[in-house]
């Protein structure tokens, strides 16, 4: 998902960050603070970068190959628990 978004370009990434800002602002009592801590700096940084940098970041991300074991979390166990919850909910 991130690679796809970066591939859409500089403007699409900024638009997605701004949409995240609005969502956090509307749905959280502390939305303003969360935005100040997490999203505002990314929005400012991205606007200062040339579009080529986002393109290079997308290319670098495309070259990375991750599998579940690389993450360091028990993702298979989490998936099994999620599947159990889905089965119980039916």
NORBELLIN-V879759 format. One record per helix or strand. SS is the DSSP state (H for helix, E for strand). FROM is the first residue (numbers start at 0). TO is the last residue. Records with the same first field share a line. If there is no record, write none. Layout:
SS: FROM-TO / FROM-TO
This chain:
H: 1-7 / 9-26 / 30-47 / 50-61 / 67-70 / 74-88
